[in-house]
Amino acid sequence: MSRASDRIRREFIEFFEARGHTAVPSSPLLPADDPTLLFANAGMNQFKDVFLGAGTRPYTRAVDTQKCIRAGGKHNDLEDVGHDTVHHTFFEMLGNWSFGDYFKAEAIQWAWELLTGVWGLPADRLWATVFAGDEAAGLAADGEAAGLWPKVTDLPAARVLRAGIKDNFWEMGETGPCGPCTEIHIDLGDGACGGAGHRGRACGVNVPGCGRFVELWNLVFIQFNRAEDGSLSELPDRHVDTGMGFERICAVLQGVTDNYATDVFAPLMAWLGERTGLRYGARTAADDADVARERPGAVAPSEATDVAFRVIADHARACAFAIADGVRPSNEGRGYVIRRILRRAARFGRTLGLHEPFLHGLVPVLADQMGEVFPELADRQELIVETIRGEEEAFNKTLDRGLELFERVAAKAQGVVSGDVAFELYATYGFPIDLTQLMAVERGLKVDMAGYEEEMRRHREVSAAGGGFQAAAVTGLPETDDSAKYAPAPLQAKVLGWVVGEAYVSGGRLEEGAEAAVVLDRTNFYAEAGGQVGDAGRLLGPHGTFAVRRARPAGHCVLHEGVVETGRIACGQSVTAEVSPRRDDVRRNHTATHLLNWALREVLGEGVEQAGSIVDDERLRFDFTCEKALTDEQVAEVERLVNERVLADEPVVAQVMPLAEARRVPGVRAVFGESYPDPVRVIRIGGGSAGARESAEFCGGTHLDRTAQAGLFKIVSEEAVARGVRRIAAVTGRAAVAHVQRLDAAVRAASAALRVPPEQVPERIAALQKEVKKLRKRPGAPAGGGFRPEAVAETDHGKVLVGQAETTDAAALRTLCDVQRQKGAAALLVGGAEGRKVALVAMVSEALVGEGKVRADEWVRAAAEAVGGSGGGKPTLAQAGGKRPGKLPEALAAGRDWIVERLAAGG
């Protein structure tokens, strides 16, 4: 069904295409090339490198609609969303661009033509503002733009107003490209503003709080560069950067003053109406008057309904688009912003009587409405639905209890919600602090933020398990020429110095046994980056040998960390840099990682996104987005697909190309959140000989020349590492052969012990398990050999148990864990003491591990401290030993306290 908003977006793009502009797609919401931004928040983000002079495009004119989120950092509209009709966390920004091509005259003329000629806005209701200059800042007035308006348009000079630096001068930052801007405003008429926001003043352009005069379009003229000393200089190239809010122009063209009353939001509002039996915009003046008489200062139910409709519709869009672009709800960074938005929407669902997960139901509606313009919504719809549903279900389990606590506190509060209550809502019930603040404001209360921050500080101190070592920044390091890092043949280099401790030394020598990080003028060593381990090897000098344990970057310098193996190494001497043959194993694993990434999308769908990786000479580890555990069949199919590409002996080609060109490579993959250079290196694998789609990824690591060099690919494990994130560990080459041989030996040993052929081992084990279950059910047989565990907590996946057994045999303790798991336990810590020996075993279900709250290896170590022991294992099963049997009750008590605290603090 064609919508007016679709036509508006299309007409904007086509208008500028007809004037020589290239239509470019929106960049992702994750600004991969700009770590200073939380989300893309303006149309200029993807062209920032052009403005800075660090990048180019194959075109000089562009037009687009850019996805934007403003819900964190400098631009944060989250708290306003819902309480008025114009704010959004997610919105589209229409823009046209000139990179050193046309300038002010064309930008102003075309904007006027589109608004009045194509869209038919009445010229007598339009106003413009231009920069009035700022003497203190050394900025002259923009007389050029002021003169152009009446010259190239029908706008009279009387409706061209001057405004100050705050409104009409745009700067990218404290330094860098900047310039004056001209804004176009529309007069919506007397009825559009009640004047409440600016009592004692008439309505007007740029009057704070005025709803009558609304800004439509901002045309920025980038013509200066601001230096660090604050001075301005003319740029060699002048650019145009414009931005027009799509939702706002739709409201104006559709004759409403409420962005949420347009057809941009109509499908979402209709779905909510069908689900709740309520209707957006149904409130009347009589409704508000009745409530005001009965409860002065209270919000009318009809108004509360409208607020909830707006919040939910907006937040559904923000969450869906962010997840489609690779953001996953989490407790930090971008992920926490999306979690806050999602939980805010879930809480407003209660206002509409929605007590079950519902937000995910809006995703198909949104994909149907906007999937053609933004295909990632349709392509990743299933992933988006599953991610949102999982978050809703997790929060819903504590939402009602948290709301009940808040209501009890609010009823007794003397104007303030205490900091410890606010922290309990966060730590126990998952309420972001801004949600607590919002609920407090609705009841005329404040939150003791100082108290909350103090509670948070204490929590962090208690929770901290010690941070990893971080080397101090070393200054004065020279730049290393590492252009030979992809060709590991030995090369001659000069020793410039070394880093010892926190200092760079550029003179003297290192004697045998000395440890340092040697700096060379050039190197063939690959420095640790992008998840790939740094190279090892040797530096061979005329008087000694330096063993390099690993190479890592320090800015533009490569540090060769290691020890003087023989003789001595001196500054200024020439050495031969030899890379260890282990690089071949690293290359096998890295190329296999790319093939694994491709195979997972083939099996699970295009919604799979890389969430991290580690590649070394022993194995590869690949994290990816997926809500459910892979089945055995899926794991086998992924493994088969990778090995098919290996057997096909396909070429592995590395190409360096401009970033903009690389982004247009069909199917190219990039890790969300990673910053890539321009030009960028692209690794392309096959696509022809095996009859499979080409694998193409941005990657600066080392790779094979052909896939057959990987030898064999074998998946070792598949497990959860966080909500919505799975991990595959795998091996290749010699390590894969060794792994298969170990498995074969284990199966043969089991075959011999069970006295059946190897292929019948699983069947025989299943029969034995069945027999054991029968024996346990016999009358008089004690359950678990007299073991009586204590339930210390309850989770959504089952009970958490702690108990003492009458044995220290690890196998017997693991069997007790298996028995309790079969009975429905989610986690168990069991310990036994005999003589001078203590044994502890912890089991945690995969589902509980997947929530990211508890791990068996961490649990058992926490308990083992009391008995003077230590231990470890996997996240789902771990064991420990100790030497203080009399302290076993204390160990179990410590384990109980540890897991109860972790479960309470999770989510």
N, C-alpha and C positions, 0 to 999 in steps of 0.2 A: 504494500500500500504506500503510495506516494504521500509524503508529508511536506507541509510548508517549510519546515526547518531543513529538510533534505534539499529542497529547491534553493533555499537561501545559501546553503553551503556550496552547492554546485554552481550557482550563479557567481558567487565570489571567485571561485577558482577559475571558471571559464572567462570571466571578465579580464583577469590579468593574463591568462594564457593567450588571449587574443591580442595582448599588448607585449608579447615576446617573453613572458615569464615561463619558467620551467616549473611544473607542478611537482613538488617533492613530498614524499611521505613524512608523516610526523615521526620525530625521533622517539625512542622509548622513554617512558617516565623515569627510568633509571639513567641518569646522565653519565654514561660509561666513560666519557672523556673529560669529566669535570668533577673531581672529588669534593669540590667546595659546595656542591649542591646536594641537598637531600633528595629532591625530586626535580624533574624538569618543571619550571614554574613560569616560563615565558617562551614565546616563539623564538627569541634570539638565541636560546641555549645551544642549539645544534650548529649555529653559525658563529659562535664566540671566537673560534680560532681564526676565522676570516677577519673579524674586527681587530683582533690582536696582531694580525699580520703573520700568524704562524701557519696558516693553511689557505688553500685555494679551493675553488669549485670549478667544474667544467662549464659553468654557466655564470652569467653576471646578473641575471634577474630570476627571482624565485617567488613562488606563492605556495602557501600550505595552510593546513589547519593543524595546530599543535596541541597534543594532549598535555594538560598541566594539572599539577596538584599543589595546592597551597595549604599545608596542614602541619607545618613544622619549620623551625628556623626563623629567618627574617620575615618571610611572608607566611603568616599563619592565620587563616580565616576560620579555623575549626570552631572556636567558641561562639562565633557569630552565626554559624549555619543553623537554620531552623527558626531563629528568633527574628529574622527579617526575610524578605522575599528576593534578595539579590545576591547573597553570599553563597559560595560553593567551596567545597574542598577540591572537587574535580570539575574542570571546565575545559572548553576548547578555546583556543586563541587563533583567530583568523589573521593572517599577515601576508604582506608582500614586501619584497626585499630588492635592494639594488646594491651591488658590490662594485663600487667605483664606476657605475654607469650613470643612470639618470639621478636627478637630485630633487630639490624642493619644488620646482615648478610642476614637474610631471606628477610627483606624489600628491600634491594638493589638488591639481586639476582632476586626476583620475579618481581620487577619493570623492570629490564633489559629483563627478559624473555617475559613479556607482550609486551613491546615496540618493541623489535627486532624479537621475535619468533612468537607471535600471530599477531601483527599488521605490521610486516615487515619493520619497519623503519631502514634505513641503519645505521649500527653501526659506520661507519666512519664519520658520521655527528653529533654524539651525544657527549656531554661534560657533566662533572659533577663538581660541586663545593662543597667543604667541609669547615668546620669552621677552620680558621687559628689561633684562639686563640686571647685573648685580655689581655695583662699583667695588664693594668690599672683596668680592671674589675675583675681580679683574675681568668680568665678563660684560661684553657690550650687548645691547639690545639686538634682537633678531629683526632688524628692519627689513631684511630681504623677504622673510616669510610674511610679515605684516603687509608689505606692498604687493605681494603676489596674490593674496586672497581676493581683493576686489579686481585684480587684473585678469586672472585666469578663471575666475568663477563669478557667479551672480551674487556672491555675498557682499553686502555693502560694508565699507570700512567701519561704520558705526557698530557693527556686530563683530568686529575683530578686537578682542580685549587683550590687554597686557597682563601677564602674571609673573610671579617671582620664581626664584630658583627651585623652590620646593615643588611647584606644580609643572613648570615648563623647561626644566633642564635635566637631561638624563645622563647618568654616569654609571658605568659598569661596576666601578668600585672606587676606592680612594685614589687609585692611579689607573691609567689606561684610556681607551677610547671613550669619548663623551660628546655631547652636543645638545643644542636646543631642540625643543620639540614643539609641535603645534597640535592642539587637541580640538576635536570636533564635539560639540555638545548639542543636545536637542531639548527644546522646551516642551514638556509634556502637558502643560496647561495648569490652570489654577487648582484643579481637583487632585493633582498628583502629590501635593505636599501640604500637610496641615500646619507646617511651621513650628511644630513642637521642638525640633532640633535646633532652632535658631531664633528663639523668642526675642522680640525687640528689633529684629532685622528683617528686611524684605527678602523674598526669594531671589536667587541669582546664581550665575555660573560660579562654581568653586566655593559656594557658601556651605560650610559644614552642616550636615544634617538635612540639606534641602533635597527633597525627592522630586522636585519639579524639573530642574535642569540636570540632565544626566549626560555624563561623558559617553560618547559612542566609540571614538577611534583616536588613537594616539599615533602621530607621525613623528618619528625621531630622526633627526638629521645628524649623523655621526660625522663630525668634521674636525674635532680637536683630539689631542692626546694630552692627558694630564700627567706631568712628571712627579717624582717623589717629593720635590720641593714645592709642589702645588702649582707650578707654572703651566701655562697652556701653550701648545704649538699646533700649527695646522698639520693635519694628516696628509700624506701624499695622495691618498685615495679617500673620497668621501662616499659615505654609504647611507642608505635609507633602511630603516627598521620600523615597521608599523605593527600595531597590535589592536585588534578589535574583539571584544568578548562576544563569542557566538551566542551564548544564552541570552545576553542582554539585547543584541540586535534582533534576535528572534522575538523577544517580548515587544520591542518597539514596533516591528513590522506586523506583528499579530495583534496590535492594539491593546495590550495589557501592560500593567505596571508590575506584575508578579512574574518573575522568570519561571516559577514552578507551575504557572497556569498556561504555559505554552505546550505545543505538541512535542517539545523536546522531552518533557517529563510525563506527558499524558499516558503512555503505555504503562509506566511504573505506577502512577496514581490509580489507574484503572485496576491493575492487579491487586494493589493493596485494598482498594474498595471492595472488590469481589471477595477477598479473603476475610475482611473484617466487618462488612456490612455498613461501613461508614463512607463518607464522601468528603473529599478535599474541598475547602472553600464553602462549607455549608453554614458557617457561623453567621449570626446576624447581630445587629446592634442590640436587639432585645435580649439576646442571650447574655451579652456582656453586662447589660444593665441589671438583669435579674441576679447575676452572680455578685455584682458589686454591692447590691443592697444586702444580700445575705452574708457575704464573706468579703469585707472590704480588703482590697489588695490581692485577692486570689485570682488565679488564671481561670477563665471560663473553660469548661470542658471542650467546647467547640474550638476555641483557640489552641488548647493543648493538642487537640487532634490534628489541626493544621501544622503545628510545629513538628509533631511526630511524623506526619506524612513527608514534610520537607527534609527532615533529618534522614529518614530511612531512604528516600529516593536518592538524595545526594550521596549518602555513604555507600549505598549499594554500587553506584557508579565508580566511586573512588576505589573501593576494594576490588571490584571486578577488573578494572583496567590495570591496577597495580599488580595484582596476582598474574594477569595475563602477560605482563612485562617482566615477570621473574621475582617479584617481592613475595616473601613468605612471612606470615605473621610470626613474630618472635618477641623476645624481651629486650631487644636493643635496636638502635638505628631505625632504618626505614621500616623494618618488620614491626617494631613497637608502635610506630605511628599508625600503621594499618591495623594492628591489633586494637589500639585505642579507638580508632574510627569504627571498627566492626563492633566492639563492645558497647560503644555509645549508641549505635543503631539498635543493638539487641535490647538495651535498656529502654529505649523509646518504644520498642515493640510492645512492652508491657502497657504503655499508655493506650494502645489500640487493642488490648486484650490478647496479644500474641504471646503465649507462654511456651510454645514449642519452637524449635528452630524454623525460621521462615525466610531469612535474608537470602539464602542460596536459591530460593524459588524465583527471585527476580533476575537471576543471571540469564536464563533462556530468553526472557522478555527483552533484556538488554542486548543480547547477542542477535536476536531477530531484528531489532530496531537498528543497531549500529554496526553489525558484523560486516556489512558490505564496505563501509568506509574504513573500519578498523578490523581487518580479517582476523587478527590475533584473538579477538573475543570469541569468534566462532570456532577457530582452530583449537583453542584451549578451553572450550566451554566446560568439558567434563572435569578437567583439573581445577578450574575455578570453583565449580559447584562443590566438589569434594573438599577443597581447602576451606571454603567458607562454612560448609556444613560441619566439618570437624571442629572448627573454632567455636561455632555457635553451641554445639553440643557440650564442649568442654566448659564454656562460660555459663551455660544455662544450669549446669549442675550446682553452681554456687551462687548464681545471681539472686534467686529468691531468698536464700539465707542471708546474703549480704544486704539486700534491700530491707529485710526484716530487722537486721541489726541497726541499719541506718535509721529506720523509722523509730525504733526504741530510743536511740540516742537523740534524734531530732526533737522528739516529744519532750525530753527533759533538758535540752540544751538551753543555756542562758546566752543565746546569741552566737555561740561558737561551738564548732565540732572539734574536739580535742585532737591533737596530733597523733596520739597513740591509737585512737579509733580509726582515723584516716589511714594510718599505716596498716592496721589489722584488715581493713577493707581491701587494701592493695595486696598484702602478703598472703592472706588466707582466702580471700574471695575473688581475687583477680581484678579489683576495681582500679583502673588508672586514676591517679590523683585528680586529673581534670574532670573526670566523671563525678567524683565525690564533691568537688567544688561546684559543679553544675547543679547537683541535687541540693546542695546547701543553699545556693543562691535562690533556687525556686521556693525555698522555705524561709527566705529572709535571714539566713545564717551565713557565717564565715567559717573558714577552716583555719585552724592554727597551723600555718605552713612551717613556722619555725620548729614547732614540736614534731611535725611530720618529718622534716629534714633531719632532725636529731635522731629520731627512731630509725630512719633509713641509714644514717651514718653508723649507728650501733650495729644494725643488721649486717652491713657490709664488713665491718670489722670482725664480727663473729663468723661470718660465712667465708671470709677470705682464707683460702688454703695455702696462701703464699704465691706471689707472682713469680713468673719465670724471669730469668736473668736478662736484662737489657743493657747492652753495652752503651757507655756514654758516647756522645757524638764526638768524633775525632775531627779536628779542623786541620786545614792545610794539606789535605790529600790531593795528589796530582791525578789527572785524568788518565785512565788506561785505554789504550787502543785494543779493543777486543774484537775487531772485525774478523779475526781468524778463528773465532770460537766454534764455528760450524765445520772447520777443517782441522781435525785433531792431530795432523802430522806434526812432528817435533819442529819447533822454531827457535830462533835465537832471540833473546830478549836481554834487556839491561836491568839490573837491580837498582831501583831508585831509592829504596828504603824499606822500612817495616814499621808495623804498629805493635807496640808492647804496652800492655795495660791500656791506658787512655791517651797515649802520646804517639805521635808520628815521628820517627827518627830517620834522618836522611844522611847519616854519616856513620863511619865505624864498621864493625863487623859482628856477626853472630857466631859464637863458638858451638862446638858439638854439644847437643842436648838442649840447646836454647829453644824455647817455644816462642813463636811470633807469627805475625801475618805479613808476609812479604809483598811488597808492591813493585810491579814491573812496569816498564814503559809500554809493553805490548804483551798480549797473552793469547793462547789458544784454549785456555780453560773456560768452560761455561760456568758462570757464576749463578749460584742458586737463585731461581726466580720462577714465578708462575706455577709453583707446586713441584718443580723439578729440582732434585738435589744437585748441589754444585759438584763439579768434577774433582777427582783426586788424582794424584800423580807425583812427579818428581821434578825438581829443578837441579840440573847437573852443572856444577861450576868447575872451574879449574882446580879448586882446592877443597871441594866438599860437595855434599849432596843434601838438599833440603826436601824432606818428604811432605808433600801437600796432602793434608787430610780432607780439606774441602775448600772450594772457592766460593766466596760470597761477595755481593756488591756492597759498596758504601758510597752512595751517590754515583758519580761517574768513574769511580775507582774500583778495581777488582782486588780483593784481599785474598792472598793465598795462605790460608791458615795451616800451620803444621809445626814441624820440629827439624832442627839441623840433625840429620841422621849420621853424617860422617864429616870430619874436617871442619870447615868454616865457610861462611857466606859473607861477602863484603859488599858495601855500597859501591856502585859504579862498575862492578864486574859483569861480564857477559855470562849468561847461563843458557842451557838448552832446556826448554820447557817441554816435558813429556806427559801427556795425558794418560791415565791408567786405562787399561783395556776394559775396566768395568763400565766405561761409557757405552760400550756396545749393548750391555744388558739394560742400561738406562734407556737407550734408544729403542730397544725392543718394547719395553714397557710403555714408553711414551706414545709410540705409534699405535700400540694396542689400545691405549686409553682413548684415542680418537676413534678407533674402530668400535670400541665398546659404546662410546657416546652415540655413534650412528646406529648400532644394533639395538640399543635400548629404545630409540625412537621408532625403529621398525617394528618392534614387538609391542611397546606400550603406547605408541602414538606420539604426535608432535608436541604434546603438552609437557613432555619430559624436558627439564632444564638442568644443566650442570650446576651443582651447588658447592663445588670444590674438588680438588684432586691432589694427590701426592704421588710422585713418581721417583723411585730410586732404583738401584741395581737389583734389589731382591724381590720387589713386587710393585704393583700399582694399586692405588686406592682411589675409587671414584664415587663421589657423593652426587646424588641426583634427586630431583623432586618427584615424589610418588607417595600417595596416601596409603597404599596397601602393600603388604609383603608380596614379593614375587612368588608365584607358584613354582614347583619343581619343573613343570613343563616350560614355563617362561624362562627360567634360568638356563635350562638345557637349550632352548631355542636361541637365546642370546649368544651362548657359547658356540653353538653351531654356526651362526651367521658370521661371527668374527673369524672362526677357523676357515670358513669358505673363502673369505677375503684373503686370508693368509695363503691358502693353497693356490689361489688364483695368481699369486705373484704379481700384484698390481704395482705400478709405479707410485712412489711417494714424492710429490713435487712441492718445493718451497718457492713461493713467489713473493717479491716485495713490490707493493703497489700503493698508490695514494689511498688514504683511508676512505674517502668518499667512493672511489672506484671499488675498493674491496667490499664495502657494504652492499654493493650491487651484485656480487658473485652469487649465483643461484644456490640457495640453501645454506649459505655461510653461517657459521655459528660463532658467537662471542659470549664470553662469560659476563653476565650482568654484574655491573658494579666495578668491573675491571677497567683500568685506564689503558688505552692503546696508543702507541706513537703514530705519527703521520710522517712518512709512509709506514705501513704496517706489513708484517709478514703473514702470509696465508699458506697453510698446509693443505694440499689437495691430494686425496687418495683415490685412485682408480675411478670407477664409474663406468667402465666399458667392458673390460674382459670378463668380469664376474657377472655382468648383467645387472649390477646393483647401482643404486644412486651414488653419486660422488659424495665423499666426505670432505667438507671444507670448513676449516676453523682458523680464526686468528690465533697465532701461536708463535712465540719466540724461542721455543725449546729445540732440542736436538732430536732428529728422527732418522729412521732407516731410509735406505734408498729404494727398497722394494719390500712389500709386505711379507714375502716368503722368508725373509731374514728373521722374522719373529719366531719361526720354528713351530711353536705350539702355544695355544692360549688356553688357560684353565682357570675357571672361577673357583676360588677357595672358600668364600663366604658371601652371604647376602644378609644384611641386618639393618635394623632401624637405628638412627643416630639422633633423631629429633622428630617432632611432629611434622609429618609431611616430607621428611627427608630420609632416604635409604642410602646404604653404602654397600658397594661391591668391592671386594679385594680379589685380586687375580694375579697370576704369575705367567711368565712366558719363557721360551727358550729352555736353557738348562734347568732353571728353577721349576718350570712346569713338568719337565721329565722327572725330576727328583720327587716332586709332589705326587705324580701319578704312581711312581714306583713305591712310595710310602703307603699310599692307599691300597695298592695291589698286595703289598706285604701284609697289611693289616687284615685284609679280606681273607688272604690265604691262611693266616694264623687263626682267624675265627672259624674258617672252614675246617681246619684240622681239629680245633677244640670241640666243635659241634658235630664233627664226623659227617659232614654233608658236602657236596660239591659247592664251589664258591657262589654259583648263581642261586643256590638255595638258602644261603645264609639269612637273608631278610625274612624268608618264610619261616625258617626254624626259630629265629629270635621272636617273631610274632607269636608262634605257638608256645614258647616258653613263658612269655609275658602273660598269655592267657591262662596258663597253668598256675602261675604265681597268684593271679587274681582269685582263682578258684580256692587255692589253699588259704588265702587271707580271709575268705568268707566262711570258712568252716566254723562251726560252733566252738567257742572256747578259745579261738585263736585271737590273741591280743592284737588290736589294730596298731600297726607300726611298732610291734615289739614292745608295748608298754609305753611308747612315746606319747606324751600329752602336751602338745604345744599350747601357748597362750596367745590369743588374738589381741594384738596391740593397736591395730588400725583397720579401717575398712576403706577400700578403694572401689572404683567403678568396675575393676577387673577381678575383684575378689578380696579375701581377707589377707592381712599381713600377720604372719605368725612368728613367734620366737619361742624356742624351747630347748631343754637339755635332754640329751640321750645317754644311754648307758654303754656307749662304745666310742672309741677314737678311730675306728676304721673309716677312712675317708669314703670308700666305696659304699659302706653301709649307711653313712650319713647322706650320701647322694641319693641312695635308694629311698631313704625317708623323705627327702625333698620331692622325689618323683611321685611317691605315694600321695603326699599332700597336694601336689600340683594336680594330680588326677582327681582329687576331691574338690578342686576349685580354688585352691589358694593362689593368690597373686604373687606372694613373696614369702620366703621362709629363711630364718637364721637359726641354725641348730649347732649345738656344741656338746662335746663330750670330754671327760677327763679320766685318765687311768694312770696310776703311778705318777710319774713326773711329766707326763705328756698331755697336751691339750690339742684338740682338733676342732676347727670351726668350718662350717660350710654354709654359704649363702646362695639362695636361688631367687631370681627375679624374673617374672614372666616377660616375654618379649613385648607384650602390649604395654606394660608398665615402663619398661626401659624406653620405649618409643615416645613416651611423654616427656622424656628428658629430665625426670626428677631424681630417679635413683638408679644406681648400678650395683650389681652384686660385688664387683671387685672393690669399689669404694666402701661398701657396707661392711664387708668382712675385715678390711683393714682398720676401720674405725673401732670395731669390736676387739680386734686382736691386740690393740695397744695395752689393754688392761692385763693381759696374760703375758706381756713381754714378747709378743710375737709379731709376725708380719705375714703377708700373703698376697694373693692376686689371682687373676684369671680373666674370664670373659665378663661382659656386662650382665649376662644372664646366669652365669654359674661361676663361683669362685670359692677358694678354700684357703685356710690359714692355719698355722700351728703356733704353739706357745709353750712356755716352760713353767708357768705358775698355775697349777691346777686349782689351788685354793681361790684363785681370782676369777674362776669361770663365771660365777653368778654376776660379778661386776662387769665382765665382758658382755654377757647377754643383756644386762641392763643398759650398758653403753650403746649396744647395737639397737636396742629398743628406742632409746632416746634419739639416736641419730636418725633413724628412718621416720619417726613421728615428726621430727622437726623438718626434715626434707619434704615430706608430703605436705606439711602445712604451708611451707614457704613456696612450693611450686606453683606453676601456672601464671 
